[in-house]
Amino acid sequence: MDILEFRQRVYANPEDPGQEVLDAAAENSTLQKILDETRHLDARIQGLVSSIVVPEGLKEKLLGIPDAEAFESEAVPNLVDMPAANSSFFHYYAIAASLLLVIGVTFTLSFSSGPNANEIAMGDGVVRHLYSEAPEMAMVNAARIQAIPTAVNWEDVDTALTGVGLQLANSVGQRSAVFYANPCIIFPEYSSAHLMLEGSQGAVNVFVIQNTPVRSEFQINDERFDGTVVPIEKGNLILLGEDGENLDRFKDLISDNMEWVI
C-alpha cells in the first residue's frame, strides 16, 4: 500500500480504517505517524463541533451579506480530490470549517479567516515534536539557570539549515546565543530544522519547515508554550517559547537575517 492510498483510507474513517491499514501502520513508522496525527486531528475537530454554540439570529445575518457567492468561494477550503464527503473525518471537517466561518462573520466581515484544519494540525505536530526533544531543552534551560550555557559553533547552525535551503547571518548568534542546532523530522515528507536560542524565560525554539506556507501568520499555544507560525518564502517559520517570552523579537531577528540558498 503506497502512502497516497494509505492517507485516503485513513481520512475516510480515522477511527476504523480497516485491518489492512492498521497492519500497514504497524509495519511502517511513517504510516503509523500519519494515522496517529489524523486521529488526533479528528478528535480535535469533533470537540470543536460539539463545543461551538451558533449565535441566535446568525442565519438572518448571513443572508444579509453582500456578494455571498464570492465570499464563499474564497473562504471555503477546496475539497477537490478529497475522499467522499460522507466519511466521518471530512464530515466533521466541513462542519467545523463552516462553523469557524460563520462565527468569524459575527465578529467582522473584514477580518481574515484564521488557520484551517491542516494548519492547526501542523502547529500541533510541531508542539508534540518539541516535547519529544524535552531532554535537550531541559539541558539548555539548566545551563542557562546556572549561567554556564555553551553556544554551538556557527558551522553547526549552517549544517542544520542546509536541508531546508536557508542560511542565517552569524550576527544572529551575536544578538542571541544559539545553544542547539540540528536538522529534525517533524513531518517525514518535509525537511525541517530546529534551533534553540537564549530567551528571557528559557530556550526559544525556532523551527523551519520546507512545506507549503500557511495563508497568514497565526498563534499556537498549550499549557506551557506560546508560539507563532509565520509563512516564509519557501516554507514556514515556527517559534515556540515559554509563557511570557517576547517572540516578536526573535521573529524579526530571524526574518531579517535569513537568506535562501539557491
LUMTI-958640 format. One line per 2 residues: their letters; for each residue y, x negated, z of N, C-alpha, C. Coordinates in nm, 3 decimals. Layout:
! residues N
A> Y X Z Y X Z Y X Z ~ ...;
END
This chain:
! residues 262
MD> -0.119 -0.085 0.000 0.000 0.000 0.000 0.125 -0.089 0.000 ~ 0.214 -0.071 -0.102 0.334 -0.153 -0.105 0.438 -0.094 -0.011;
IL> 0.546 -0.172 0.011 0.645 -0.134 0.112 0.720 -0.007 0.072 ~ 0.742 0.015 -0.060 0.812 0.135 -0.104 0.732 0.260 -0.072;
EF> 0.602 0.258 -0.106 0.517 0.373 -0.076 0.508 0.395 0.074 ~ 0.499 0.285 0.149 0.491 0.296 0.295 0.614 0.366 0.350;
RQ> 0.733 0.323 0.305 0.857 0.385 0.352 0.860 0.534 0.319 ~ 0.822 0.569 0.197 0.827 0.710 0.156 0.737 0.796 0.243;
RV> 0.619 0.745 0.274 0.526 0.824 0.354 0.570 0.831 0.499 ~ 0.628 0.723 0.550 0.679 0.727 0.687 0.797 0.822 0.698;
YA> 0.890 0.816 0.601 1.008 0.902 0.605 0.969 1.049 0.596 ~ 0.860 1.079 0.526 0.819 1.218 0.511 0.780 1.280 0.644;
NP> 0.719 1.201 0.733 0.681 1.253 0.864 0.661 1.137 0.959 ~ 0.767 1.090 1.024 0.756 0.971 1.108 0.655 0.984 1.222;
ED> 0.645 1.103 1.281 0.557 1.120 1.397 0.410 1.130 1.357 ~ 0.381 1.176 1.238 0.241 1.188 1.194 0.230 1.149 1.047;
PG> 0.244 1.019 1.017 0.246 0.975 0.878 0.108 0.964 0.814 ~ 0.003 0.979 0.893 -0.133 0.968 0.840 -0.201 0.839 0.882;
QE> -0.332 0.845 0.889 -0.408 0.731 0.939 -0.397 0.609 0.849 ~ -0.388 0.630 0.719 -0.377 0.516 0.627 -0.248 0.438 0.653;
VL> -0.140 0.510 0.680 -0.013 0.446 0.710 -0.021 0.371 0.843 ~ -0.081 0.434 0.942 -0.095 0.370 1.073 -0.180 0.244 1.064;
DA> -0.284 0.249 0.985 -0.370 0.131 0.968 -0.294 0.018 0.899 ~ -0.215 0.054 0.797 -0.136 -0.048 0.726 -0.035 -0.113 0.820;
AA> 0.025 -0.032 0.906 0.123 -0.085 1.001 0.057 -0.177 1.103 ~ -0.063 -0.141 1.145 -0.135 -0.222 1.244 -0.170 -0.360 1.189;
EN> -0.183 -0.369 1.057 -0.222 -0.496 0.995 -0.103 -0.577 0.945 ~ 0.018 -0.520 0.954 0.136 -0.587 0.897 0.255 -0.564 0.990;
ST> 0.305 -0.670 1.050 0.413 -0.657 1.147 0.541 -0.602 1.084 ~ 0.564 -0.636 0.956 0.683 -0.585 0.889 0.677 -0.434 0.874;
LQ> 0.560 -0.382 0.834 0.543 -0.238 0.821 0.549 -0.169 0.957 ~ 0.493 -0.234 1.059 0.498 -0.176 1.193 0.643 -0.163 1.241;
KI> 0.725 -0.261 1.207 0.867 -0.258 1.246 0.938 -0.142 1.176 ~ 0.908 -0.121 1.048 0.968 -0.009 0.975 0.928 0.123 1.039;
LD> 0.800 0.136 1.076 0.753 0.259 1.140 0.823 0.282 1.273 ~ 0.831 0.178 1.355 0.894 0.191 1.487 1.041 0.229 1.475;
ET> 1.113 0.163 1.383 1.255 0.190 1.369 1.280 0.330 1.314 ~ 1.194 0.375 1.221 1.210 0.510 1.166 1.184 0.615 1.272;
RH> 1.083 0.594 1.355 1.057 0.689 1.464 1.172 0.692 1.563 ~ 1.229 0.575 1.590 1.343 0.570 1.683 1.461 0.647 1.626;
LD> 1.489 0.628 1.497 1.599 0.699 1.434 1.573 0.849 1.432 ~ 1.450 0.889 1.403 1.414 1.031 1.401 1.438 1.094 1.537;
AR> 1.401 1.022 1.644 1.421 1.074 1.779 1.570 1.090 1.810 ~ 1.650 0.991 1.766 1.795 0.999 1.791 1.857 1.118 1.716;
IQ> 1.814 1.138 1.593 1.870 1.248 1.515 1.832 1.381 1.576 ~ 1.706 1.396 1.619 1.666 1.520 1.683 1.747 1.544 1.810;
GL> 1.771 1.436 1.886 1.852 1.450 2.006 1.994 1.492 1.974 ~ 2.048 1.435 1.864 2.183 1.470 1.822 2.192 1.617 1.784;
VS> 2.093 1.664 1.708 2.092 1.803 1.665 2.089 1.897 1.784 ~ 2.004 1.867 1.883 1.988 1.956 1.997 2.108 1.953 2.092;
SI> 2.188 1.846 2.086 2.297 1.831 2.182 2.431 1.884 2.131 ~ 2.441 1.909 2.001 2.569 1.950 1.943 2.585 2.101 1.950;
VV> 2.699 2.144 2.000 2.734 2.286 2.003 2.839 2.310 1.896 ~ 2.808 2.397 1.801 2.902 2.426 1.693 3.017 2.508 1.748;
PE> 3.142 2.463 1.730 3.257 2.534 1.785 3.269 2.675 1.731 ~ 3.316 2.766 1.815 3.336 2.905 1.774 3.444 2.911 1.667;
GL> 3.420 2.990 1.565 3.516 3.006 1.458 3.512 2.897 1.353 ~ 3.409 2.810 1.361 3.403 2.697 1.267 3.387 2.744 1.123;
KE> 3.305 2.846 1.104 3.282 2.896 0.968 3.412 2.936 0.901 ~ 3.497 3.009 0.974 3.623 3.054 0.917 3.713 2.936 0.883;
KL> 3.713 2.833 0.969 3.796 2.716 0.942 3.749 2.642 0.818 ~ 3.617 2.632 0.801 3.564 2.561 0.685 3.593 2.636 0.556;
LG> 3.587 2.769 0.563 3.615 2.847 0.443 3.760 2.833 0.398 ~ 3.845 2.792 0.489 3.986 2.775 0.455 4.022 2.637 0.405;
IP> 3.924 2.547 0.396 3.952 2.411 0.350 3.972 2.410 0.198 ~ 4.080 2.355 0.147 4.100 2.347 0.001 4.009 2.244 -0.062;
DA> 3.981 2.264 -0.193 3.900 2.168 -0.269 3.770 2.137 -0.198 ~ 3.702 2.241 -0.157 3.581 2.222 -0.079 3.473 2.148 -0.156;
EA> 3.463 2.174 -0.287 3.359 2.109 -0.365 3.381 1.959 -0.372 ~ 3.505 1.917 -0.393 3.535 1.774 -0.398 3.511 1.709 -0.264;
FE> 3.549 1.780 -0.157 3.528 1.725 -0.022 3.380 1.706 0.005 ~ 3.301 1.807 -0.037 3.157 1.799 -0.011 3.094 1.685 -0.088;
SE> 3.136 1.665 -0.215 3.075 1.560 -0.296 3.101 1.422 -0.241 ~ 3.213 1.404 -0.170 3.244 1.273 -0.113 3.178 1.253 0.022;
AV> 3.161 1.362 0.098 3.120 1.346 0.237 2.971 1.349 0.259 ~ 2.897 1.423 0.174 2.754 1.439 0.198 2.678 1.324 0.134;
PN> 2.584 1.261 0.206 2.510 1.147 0.151 2.433 1.185 0.027 ~ 2.415 1.089 -0.063 2.338 1.108 -0.185 2.191 1.104 -0.151;
LV> 2.121 1.215 -0.174 1.981 1.223 -0.137 1.888 1.207 -0.257 ~ 1.940 1.158 -0.370 1.857 1.138 -0.488 1.748 1.036 -0.458;
DM> 1.628 1.063 -0.506 1.513 0.974 -0.490 1.463 0.965 -0.346 ~ 1.510 1.055 -0.258 1.457 1.057 -0.123 1.337 1.150 -0.118;
PA> 1.254 1.140 -0.013 1.138 1.228 -0.002 1.180 1.374 0.004 ~ 1.080 1.462 -0.006 1.105 1.605 -0.013 1.191 1.652 0.104;
AN> 1.280 1.747 0.074 1.376 1.791 0.175 1.310 1.869 0.287 ~ 1.185 1.915 0.269 1.122 1.990 0.376 1.051 1.901 0.475;
SS> 1.055 1.768 0.458 0.997 1.679 0.557 1.082 1.681 0.682 ~ 1.019 1.660 0.798 1.091 1.674 0.923 1.204 1.574 0.935;
FF> 1.179 1.450 0.895 1.279 1.345 0.911 1.406 1.379 0.834 ~ 1.393 1.414 0.708 1.511 1.440 0.628 1.568 1.579 0.654;
HY> 1.487 1.670 0.707 1.541 1.798 0.752 1.640 1.774 0.865 ~ 1.599 1.696 0.964 1.689 1.665 1.075 1.807 1.581 1.028;
YA> 1.781 1.489 0.935 1.890 1.406 0.882 1.997 1.493 0.820 ~ 1.954 1.590 0.740 2.051 1.677 0.673 2.129 1.760 0.773;
IA> 2.058 1.813 0.873 2.126 1.893 0.975 2.226 1.809 1.050 ~ 2.182 1.689 1.092 2.272 1.602 1.169 2.394 1.563 1.086;
AS> 2.370 1.530 0.958 2.482 1.491 0.873 2.581 1.606 0.858 ~ 2.528 1.729 0.843 2.614 1.844 0.827 2.695 1.871 0.954;
LL> 2.628 1.861 1.069 2.697 1.885 1.195 2.804 1.780 1.220 ~ 2.771 1.654 1.191 2.872 1.549 1.207 2.991 1.575 1.117;
LV> 2.963 1.623 0.996 3.070 1.652 0.903 3.160 1.762 0.955 ~ 3.102 1.876 0.996 3.185 1.988 1.035 3.259 1.961 1.164;
IG> 3.199 1.889 1.256 3.269 1.857 1.380 3.387 1.766 1.352 ~ 3.368 1.672 1.257 3.480 1.587 1.218 3.594 1.669 1.160;
VT> 3.560 1.774 1.088 3.662 1.859 1.029 3.744 1.927 1.137 ~ 3.683 1.965 1.248 3.756 2.035 1.353 3.859 1.944 1.418;
FT> 3.842 1.812 1.411 3.940 1.721 1.468 4.056 1.702 1.370 ~ 4.023 1.659 1.248 4.129 1.637 1.149 4.066 1.624 1.012;
LS> 4.127 1.683 0.912 4.073 1.677 0.777 4.101 1.543 0.712 ~ 4.194 1.466 0.762 4.228 1.339 0.701 4.152 1.222 0.761;
FS> 4.078 1.245 0.868 4.007 1.137 0.935 3.882 1.100 0.856 ~ 3.860 0.973 0.831 3.745 0.930 0.751 3.616 0.955 0.827;
SG> 3.508 0.979 0.753 3.380 1.006 0.817 3.329 0.883 0.889 ~ 3.254 0.906 0.995 3.200 0.797 1.074 3.076 0.739 1.008;
PN> 3.006 0.652 1.081 2.887 0.589 1.023 2.779 0.692 0.993 ~ 2.703 0.667 0.886 2.594 0.758 0.854 2.469 0.715 0.933;
AN> 2.360 0.787 0.912 2.239 0.762 0.990 2.185 0.622 0.968 ~ 2.189 0.574 0.843 2.138 0.439 0.815 2.223 0.332 0.883;
EI> 2.355 0.354 0.887 2.443 0.257 0.951 2.424 0.257 1.103 ~ 2.403 0.376 1.159 2.374 0.385 1.303 2.244 0.312 1.334;
AM> 2.144 0.331 1.248 2.015 0.265 1.269 2.030 0.113 1.261 ~ 2.114 0.065 1.170 2.136 -0.079 1.160 2.197 -0.132 1.289;
GD> 2.297 -0.062 1.340 2.359 -0.104 1.466 2.260 -0.107 1.580 ~ 2.175 -0.005 1.587 2.071 -0.002 1.691 1.975 -0.118 1.676;
GV> 1.941 -0.151 1.550 1.849 -0.261 1.526 1.905 -0.395 1.572 ~ 2.035 -0.414 1.553 2.098 -0.538 1.597 2.098 -0.547 1.749;
VR> 2.128 -0.436 1.817 2.128 -0.436 1.964 1.987 -0.466 2.017 ~ 1.886 -0.405 1.956 1.748 -0.431 2.001 1.712 -0.578 1.979;
HL> 1.754 -0.633 1.865 1.727 -0.773 1.838 1.793 -0.863 1.942 ~ 1.913 -0.828 1.982 1.984 -0.908 2.082 1.906 -0.914 2.213;
YS> 1.848 -0.802 2.252 1.769 -0.803 2.375 1.645 -0.891 2.361 ~ 1.593 -0.904 2.240 1.477 -0.992 2.220 1.515 -1.138 2.237;
EA> 1.644 -1.169 2.228 1.692 -1.306 2.247 1.762 -1.321 2.382 ~ 1.726 -1.235 2.475 1.787 -1.239 2.608 1.771 -1.374 2.678;
PE> 1.657 -1.443 2.666 1.645 -1.573 2.734 1.751 -1.674 2.688 ~ 1.775 -1.681 2.557 1.876 -1.773 2.505 2.015 -1.735 2.557;
MA> 2.044 -1.605 2.557 2.174 -1.561 2.604 2.190 -1.589 2.754 ~ 2.083 -1.570 2.831 2.089 -1.598 2.975 2.117 -1.745 3.001;
MV> 2.058 -1.834 2.920 2.083 -1.977 2.936 2.230 -2.010 2.909 ~ 2.285 -1.951 2.804 2.426 -1.975 2.770 2.516 -1.925 2.882;
NA> 2.487 -1.805 2.934 2.571 -1.749 3.040 2.559 -1.830 3.170 ~ 2.437 -1.875 3.200 2.417 -1.955 3.322 2.492 -2.087 3.313;
AR> 2.486 -2.150 3.195 2.558 -2.277 3.177 2.708 -2.255 3.186 ~ 2.755 -2.141 3.135 2.898 -2.110 3.142 2.942 -2.094 3.287;
IQ> 2.864 -2.021 3.367 2.898 -1.999 3.508 2.903 -2.131 3.584 ~ 2.811 -2.221 3.550 2.807 -2.350 3.618 2.903 -2.452 3.557;
AI> 2.979 -2.408 3.456 3.078 -2.493 3.391 3.017 -2.616 3.327 ~ 2.893 -2.603 3.277 2.829 -2.715 3.207 2.771 -2.671 3.072;
PT> 2.842 -2.586 2.999 2.787 -2.544 2.869 2.787 -2.660 2.770 ~ 2.691 -2.660 2.681 2.682 -2.764 2.579 2.692 -2.700 2.441;
AV> 2.795 -2.732 2.368 2.815 -2.676 2.235 2.717 -2.741 2.137 ~ 2.674 -2.665 2.038 2.584 -2.718 1.935 2.664 -2.804 1.838;
NW> 2.594 -2.891 1.766 2.658 -2.968 1.659 2.700 -2.873 1.548 ~ 2.812 -2.903 1.484 2.859 -2.812 1.380 2.764 -2.808 1.261;
ED> 2.685 -2.913 1.242 2.584 -2.910 1.136 2.483 -2.798 1.160 ~ 2.455 -2.767 1.288 2.363 -2.658 1.319 2.423 -2.523 1.280;
VD> 2.554 -2.510 1.295 2.621 -2.387 1.253 2.611 -2.372 1.102 ~ 2.637 -2.480 1.030 2.627 -2.477 0.883 2.486 -2.439 0.839;
TA> 2.387 -2.498 0.905 2.247 -2.469 0.869 2.212 -2.323 0.895 ~ 2.256 -2.269 1.008 2.226 -2.130 1.042 2.285 -2.033 0.940;
LT> 2.403 -2.067 0.888 2.473 -1.975 0.797 2.436 -1.995 0.651 ~ 2.361 -2.101 0.620 2.325 -2.127 0.481 2.250 -2.010 0.419;
GV> 2.158 -1.952 0.495 2.075 -1.844 0.441 2.152 -1.719 0.405 ~ 2.268 -1.697 0.468 2.348 -1.579 0.436 2.465 -1.614 0.343;
GL> 2.470 -1.738 0.298 2.570 -1.777 0.199 2.710 -1.794 0.252 ~ 2.722 -1.830 0.380 2.855 -1.844 0.442 2.877 -1.985 0.494;
QL> 3.003 -2.024 0.502 3.044 -2.142 0.575 3.158 -2.103 0.668 ~ 3.161 -2.166 0.786 3.271 -2.145 0.879 3.346 -2.276 0.895;
AN> 3.478 -2.269 0.895 3.558 -2.388 0.922 3.532 -2.434 1.065 ~ 3.521 -2.564 1.086 3.490 -2.613 1.220 3.604 -2.592 1.320;
SV> 3.717 -2.543 1.270 3.825 -2.505 1.362 3.784 -2.390 1.452 ~ 3.683 -2.312 1.409 3.629 -2.205 1.494 3.577 -2.264 1.623;
GQ> 3.500 -2.372 1.611 3.444 -2.436 1.728 3.548 -2.497 1.819 ~ 3.662 -2.533 1.763 3.770 -2.590 1.843 3.841 -2.482 1.925;
RS> 3.839 -2.359 1.875 3.905 -2.249 1.945 3.810 -2.172 2.036 ~ 3.681 -2.177 2.006 3.581 -2.111 2.090 3.448 -2.182 2.069;
AV> 3.399 -2.248 2.172 3.278 -2.328 2.159 3.160 -2.242 2.114 ~ 3.076 -2.299 2.027 2.954 -2.231 1.979 2.835 -2.294 2.052;
FY> 2.764 -2.213 2.130 2.655 -2.263 2.212 2.516 -2.235 2.153 ~ 2.513 -2.156 2.046 2.384 -2.118 1.987 2.409 -2.086 1.841;
AN> 2.323 -2.136 1.753 2.337 -2.109 1.610 2.200 -2.118 1.545 ~ 2.151 -2.007 1.494 2.021 -2.004 1.430 2.014 -1.894 1.326;
PC> 1.938 -1.916 1.218 1.903 -1.802 1.132 1.812 -1.711 1.213 ~ 1.810 -1.583 1.182 1.724 -1.492 1.258 1.673 -1.383 1.166;
II> 1.574 -1.311 1.214 1.516 -1.200 1.137 1.542 -1.072 1.215 ~ 1.641 -0.996 1.170 1.669 -0.866 1.230 1.599 -0.758 1.150;
FP> 1.620 -0.762 1.019 1.551 -0.674 0.925 1.482 -0.765 0.823 ~ 1.351 -0.756 0.808 1.277 -0.853 0.725 1.327 -0.866 0.583;
EY> 1.385 -0.760 0.530 1.426 -0.765 0.389 1.563 -0.829 0.367 ~ 1.634 -0.864 0.475 1.768 -0.921 0.461 1.781 -1.051 0.539;
SS> 1.852 -1.147 0.480 1.881 -1.272 0.550 1.989 -1.245 0.655 ~ 1.978 -1.313 0.769 2.077 -1.294 0.875 2.087 -1.420 0.959;
AH> 2.196 -1.430 1.033 2.221 -1.546 1.118 2.283 -1.498 1.248 ~ 2.266 -1.579 1.354 2.313 -1.542 1.488 2.382 -1.661 1.553;
LM> 2.506 -1.639 1.593 2.582 -1.739 1.669 2.617 -1.681 1.805 ~ 2.625 -1.768 1.906 2.677 -1.728 2.037 2.799 -1.815 2.066;
LE> 2.913 -1.750 2.089 3.037 -1.818 2.118 3.078 -1.791 2.263 ~ 3.163 -1.875 2.314 3.209 -1.860 2.452 3.316 -1.751 2.461;
GS> 3.286 -1.647 2.539 3.383 -1.541 2.561 3.432 -1.541 2.704 ~ 3.523 -1.451 2.734 3.578 -1.444 2.870 3.482 -1.375 2.967;
QG> 3.392 -1.291 2.915 3.298 -1.217 3.000 3.155 -1.271 2.989 ~ 3.134 -1.366 2.902 3.000 -1.418 2.877 2.986 -1.454 2.730;
AV> 2.862 -1.470 2.686 2.839 -1.505 2.546 2.881 -1.391 2.454 ~ 2.953 -1.427 2.347 2.986 -1.332 2.242 2.892 -1.358 2.125;
NV> 2.816 -1.258 2.087 2.715 -1.271 1.983 2.774 -1.231 1.848 ~ 2.760 -1.319 1.752 2.810 -1.296 1.618 2.690 -1.295 1.523;
FV> 2.668 -1.183 1.459 2.559 -1.169 1.361 2.620 -1.150 1.222 ~ 2.560 -1.214 1.124 2.594 -1.191 0.985 2.467 -1.149 0.914;
IQ> 2.470 -1.033 0.849 2.353 -0.981 0.776 2.391 -0.964 0.630 ~ 2.310 -1.018 0.542 2.340 -1.011 0.398 2.278 -0.884 0.341;
NT> 2.334 -0.772 0.381 2.289 -0.643 0.329 2.409 -0.565 0.278 ~ 2.388 -0.440 0.241 2.497 -0.360 0.186 2.605 -0.338 0.291;
PV> 2.730 -0.371 0.259 2.837 -0.350 0.357 2.849 -0.202 0.396 ~ 2.876 -0.177 0.524 2.898 -0.040 0.568 3.027 0.012 0.505;
RS> 3.043 0.143 0.508 3.158 0.204 0.440 3.290 0.171 0.511 ~ 3.286 0.162 0.643 3.406 0.127 0.719 3.364 0.075 0.855;
EF> 3.452 0.002 0.919 3.423 -0.056 1.050 3.394 0.054 1.152 ~ 3.297 0.029 1.240 3.270 0.126 1.348 3.219 0.053 1.471;
QI> 3.224 0.124 1.584 3.188 0.066 1.713 3.045 0.101 1.750 ~ 2.977 0.010 1.821 2.846 0.035 1.877 2.848 -0.012 2.022;
ND> 2.764 0.048 2.105 2.758 0.005 2.245 2.634 0.063 2.312 ~ 2.598 0.004 2.424 2.497 0.061 2.511 2.544 0.040 2.654;
ER> 2.450 0.047 2.751 2.490 0.035 2.891 2.549 -0.101 2.925 ~ 2.515 -0.202 2.846 2.562 -0.337 2.876 2.663 -0.390 2.776;
FD> 2.638 -0.370 2.649 2.716 -0.437 2.546 2.814 -0.343 2.475 ~ 2.928 -0.399 2.438 3.019 -0.335 2.344 3.013 -0.413 2.214;
GT> 3.026 -0.343 2.103 3.017 -0.413 1.976 3.094 -0.345 1.866 ~ 3.105 -0.414 1.755 3.171 -0.360 1.637 3.099 -0.410 1.513;
VV> 3.088 -0.323 1.414 3.027 -0.356 1.285 3.138 -0.359 1.181 ~ 3.152 -0.473 1.113 3.263 -0.493 1.020 3.207 -0.523 0.881;
PI> 3.242 -0.445 0.780 3.197 -0.478 0.644 3.268 -0.602 0.592 ~ 3.192 -0.693 0.533 3.249 -0.810 0.469 3.202 -0.811 0.324;
EK> 3.246 -0.907 0.247 3.227 -0.903 0.101 3.082 -0.887 0.060 ~ 2.992 -0.963 0.123 2.852 -0.962 0.079 2.756 -0.924 0.192;
GN> 2.803 -0.844 0.285 2.716 -0.803 0.394 2.795 -0.742 0.508 ~ 2.749 -0.767 0.630 2.813 -0.711 0.747 2.824 -0.815 0.858;
LI> 2.936 -0.810 0.927 2.961 -0.893 1.044 2.951 -0.804 1.166 ~ 2.863 -0.840 1.259 2.843 -0.760 1.380 2.873 -0.847 1.502;
LL> 2.960 -0.799 1.588 2.994 -0.872 1.710 2.952 -0.789 1.831 ~ 2.887 -0.854 1.926 2.844 -0.788 2.049 2.879 -0.875 2.168;
GE> 2.946 -0.819 2.264 2.983 -0.892 2.384 2.963 -0.808 2.508 ~ 2.972 -0.872 2.622 2.961 -0.800 2.748 3.077 -0.700 2.760;
DG> 3.055 -0.596 2.837 3.156 -0.493 2.858 3.289 -0.557 2.900 ~ 3.397 -0.520 2.833 3.528 -0.573 2.866 3.572 -0.691 2.782;
EN> 3.483 -0.741 2.695 3.518 -0.855 2.610 3.615 -0.811 2.500 ~ 3.711 -0.898 2.469 3.805 -0.871 2.360 3.743 -0.918 2.229;
LD> 3.674 -0.827 2.161 3.604 -0.864 2.038 3.698 -0.879 1.919 ~ 3.815 -0.817 1.926 3.909 -0.830 1.814 3.948 -0.976 1.791;
RF> 3.962 -1.050 1.897 3.997 -1.191 1.884 3.891 -1.267 1.805 ~ 3.764 -1.238 1.833 3.655 -1.307 1.764 3.639 -1.256 1.621;
KD> 3.664 -1.129 1.601 3.658 -1.076 1.464 3.761 -1.145 1.376 ~ 3.882 -1.159 1.427 3.986 -1.227 1.350 3.953 -1.376 1.331;
LI> 3.899 -1.437 1.434 3.866 -1.580 1.427 3.762 -1.606 1.319 ~ 3.657 -1.525 1.317 3.551 -1.543 1.217 3.602 -1.505 1.078;
SD> 3.667 -1.391 1.067 3.711 -1.343 0.935 3.810 -1.439 0.870 ~ 3.896 -1.499 0.950 3.998 -1.588 0.895 3.944 -1.725 0.857;
NM> 3.825 -1.758 0.903 3.773 -1.894 0.881 3.640 -1.900 0.809 ~ 3.600 -1.790 0.747 3.473 -1.793 0.675 3.496 -1.800 0.525;
EW> 3.400 -1.858 0.457 3.407 -1.875 0.312 3.268 -1.858 0.254 ~ 3.259 -1.779 0.147 3.131 -1.759 0.080 3.096 -1.881 -0.003;
VI> 2.971 -1.923 0.006 2.924 -2.037 -0.070 2.871 -1.987 -0.203 ~ 2.926 -2.037 -0.310 2.884 -1.993 -0.444 2.761 -2.069 -0.488;
END
